[in-house]
């Protein structure tokens, strides 16, 4: 058992992880991005969103291989 697991409460279901784009802690990220960043990319940064979608596609394809 590692130290970080020992410190986790027994009833913890999820732990926040930092978003790779904004660094805010999020319980759910998709290919490293939180929902707020995914939304922001969709509304304001179409090129960045397209690059993220390609990264997402590669991650999905790699999981099924």
Residue pairs with C-beta under 8 A, 6 or more apart in sequence:
8 15
14 27
15 27
16 25
16 26
16 27
17 25
17 26
17 27
17 29
18 24
18 25
18 26
19 25
19 26
19 29
19 32
19 33
19 34
19 36
19 37
20 29
20 32
20 33
21 32
21 33
21 34
21 37
21 41
22 34
22 36
22 37
24 34
24 36
26 34
26 35
28 34
28 35
30 38
30 56
31 52
31 55
31 56
31 59
33 41
33 52
38 49
38 52
41 48
41 49
41 52
42 49
